[in-house]
Amino acid sequence: MPTSMVAVGDTLKTRRFEADSVQLFLYNAAIWNPHRIHYDLPYTRETEGHPQLLIDGPLQGDWLTQIVEEWLNGRGVLESFEYSNRLAAYLGDVLTGAGEVVECDDHGATLNLTLNNQNDKTTTVATARVRFQARA
């Protein structure tokens, strides 16, 4: 994607994410995360005091990288990515990811991304730097 085709203020296609208990279990197994708040509801409620299983912070970050990769569509690469979880997200929440181009230069762009729950509260924020591929 030539930089001339991208401008500050351009938005990325929004995407909805909704985890289920199987996805949470498998994701945590894959990243070797044994924290029971992601798969053991009685423990989560009785010991940790949460109303429902928690959606992993890293999973939320991964969802935001998916939005970037889909936007790039093979026309560039994700050079860097930083995210910060701001609010707990629970099983049953419907999260919507969105992104915007905030800076462009001759080589790529910087994107700001957010993941909001169904109450429009931000659970995760991120910044991504992408580099566009040179066309032959």
N, C-alpha and C positions, 0 to 999 in steps of 0.2 A: 504494500500500500504506500504509494508515494506520500511524503509528508505534505505535499501540496493538496492532497485530498482529505487531510485531517485538519481541523481547526479547533482552537480553544472554544469550549462551549458545546462541542459535539457530544452527544450522549450515546452510551452503549445500550443495547437492547436489554430491557429488564428481564429478570428470570425469577420464577417462584421456586422455592425449595421447601419441602416438607418431609422431615425424617420420620421413619417408623422405627419400632424397637429392634427389628432385625438389622436395619442399616446401622443403627447405633452400636449394636453388639459386634457386627462384622467390622466396622470401621475401627473400633477400639481394639479388636483382636489384631487387625492388620498393623496398627501402630504400637502394639504392645502396651496399651494403656489399661492397667488393671483397676482403675478407679471405679468403684461400684456405682457412683452416681449416674453412670451412663447405661447401666443395664440391670440394676437391682432396685426395683421400686420400693419395697419395704425399707431397705437400708437408706435409700435416698430420703424418704419421708421421715422415718423415725430417728435416724442418727444425724443426718445432715440438715434436716428441716426444710427441704425443698418440696414443692407441691407435686412435682412430676420429674421424670428422668430428664437430665440435662443434655442438650445438644452440645457436643464438643466445640470448644473454641477453634481447634485446628480444622475441624470439619467445616466450620463457617468460613475460615480463611480459604480452604480449598474450594468451596463453592464460589467465592469471589474470583479466584484465579480462573475458574471455568468460564466465567463471564468474559474475562479478558481474552482467554484463548479462543473462545467462539467469535469474539469481535475481530481478532487478528486473522482468523480463518487461514492460517498458513502464510500470511503475508509479512510476518514478523515474528519476533521472539520476545518472550518475557525476560527482561534482564534482571529486574529486582522487584521484590514484593515485600511489603511490611504491613502487618495488620495488628489491630488492637481490639480486644473484646471489651465492650462497654456495659453490657447488660446481659443477664442470664437469658438463655433461650431454652424453652422446654419442649418436650415431645408434645405434639399437637399444635405447636405454633406454626404459622405459615409465614415464612420469611421471604422477602422480596429483595433481590439484589439489583443494584443500579450503579452506573458509573458515568463519569464525565471527564473529558479531556480538559486538563487545566494548564498545560504547557506544551508547546511544540517547538522543535528545532529541526535542523537539517537531517538529523539521524533518527529521531523518534519522538515520543510523546510521554508525558507524565499524566497519569489518570488518578482520580480520586474515586473511591468506591464505598458504598454503604450497603449494609444488610439491615433491613427494618422488619419488625414483626407486624402482625396484623393490626396492632394498635398504633402503627406508625412510629414506634419507638426504636431507635437505632441500637442494635445489638453489637454490630461490628463495623469498624471503619478500616479502610486500607488505602495505601498508595502503591501504585505500580509504575514501573518504568519499562517502556517497550521500545525496541529497536526495529525499524522496518527493514525488510530484506531489499537489497539492491536488485533491480530488474536487469536481466541480461539483454 
